[in-house]
Amino acid sequence: MMHVEQLSERLRFIALNTPRNTTVADIGTDHAQLPVALALDGLIKKSSSKRCKWWTIPKCTSKCEQSSVNRTD
């Protein structure tokens, strides 16, 4: 799974400017890459990811499951 240093330049910039130990809302998520990386690196308490396109939901779910990040609906 991807950690912060492996994110794209755009997502890494956001990650490095995200307040630590907070709850993050990732609206329009890129397949949950940002919240998963933040969680894996222990930088946030929890997150909520929302995607407007319904067909990307399985990919987000898969990323969370592969990374052992707890997922709730």
C-alpha positions as CSV (number, residue, x, y, z in Angstrom):
1,M,0.0,0.0,0.0
2,M,1.0,3.6,-0.6
3,H,2.5,5.8,2.1
4,V,2.7,9.6,2.0
5,E,6.1,9.7,0.4
6,Q,4.8,7.6,-2.5
7,L,1.8,9.8,-3.4
8,S,1.7,12.0,-6.4
9,E,3.2,15.5,-6.0
10,R,-0.4,17.0,-5.6
11,L,-1.5,14.5,-3.0
12,R,1.8,14.6,-1.1
13,F,1.5,18.4,-0.9
14,I,-2.0,18.0,0.6
15,A,-0.8,15.3,3.0
16,L,2.1,17.3,4.3
17,N,-0.2,20.3,4.9
18,T,-2.9,18.2,6.7
19,P,-3.2,18.9,10.4
20,R,-2.0,15.9,12.5
21,N,-4.2,13.7,14.7
22,T,-7.4,15.0,13.2
23,T,-10.3,13.6,11.3
24,V,-10.0,14.2,7.5
25,A,-12.8,14.5,5.0
26,D,-11.6,13.6,1.5
27,I,-14.4,14.8,-0.9
28,G,-13.9,13.6,-4.5
29,T,-11.3,11.1,-3.3
30,D,-8.7,9.6,-5.7
31,H,-9.4,6.0,-4.9
32,A,-8.8,6.7,-1.2
33,Q,-5.1,7.1,-1.8
34,L,-4.7,10.2,0.5
35,P,-6.7,9.0,3.5
36,V,-5.2,5.5,3.4
37,A,-1.6,6.9,3.2
38,L,-2.3,9.3,6.1
39,A,-3.7,6.5,8.2
40,L,-0.9,4.0,7.4
41,D,1.6,6.6,8.4
42,G,-0.3,7.3,11.6
43,L,-0.9,10.9,10.8
44,I,-4.7,11.1,11.3
45,K,-7.2,9.7,13.7
46,K,-9.8,8.8,11.1
47,S,-11.2,9.9,7.7
48,S,-14.3,9.9,5.6
49,S,-13.9,9.6,1.8
50,K,-16.7,10.5,-0.6
51,R,-16.7,10.0,-4.3
52,C,-19.4,11.4,-6.6
53,K,-19.0,8.6,-9.2
54,W,-20.6,5.4,-7.9
55,W,-18.4,3.1,-10.0
56,T,-15.2,4.1,-8.1
57,I,-16.6,2.9,-4.7
58,P,-15.3,-0.7,-5.2
59,K,-11.8,0.5,-5.8
60,C,-11.9,2.7,-2.7
61,T,-13.2,-0.2,-0.6
62,S,-10.5,-2.5,-2.0
63,K,-7.7,0.1,-1.1
64,C,-8.9,0.2,2.5
65,E,-9.2,-3.6,2.7
66,Q,-5.7,-4.1,1.2
67,S,-4.1,-1.7,3.7
68,S,-5.9,-3.1,6.7
69,V,-7.4,0.4,7.4
70,N,-10.7,0.0,9.1
71,R,-13.6,0.8,6.8
72,T,-17.2,1.6,7.8
73,D,-20.1,2.5,5.7
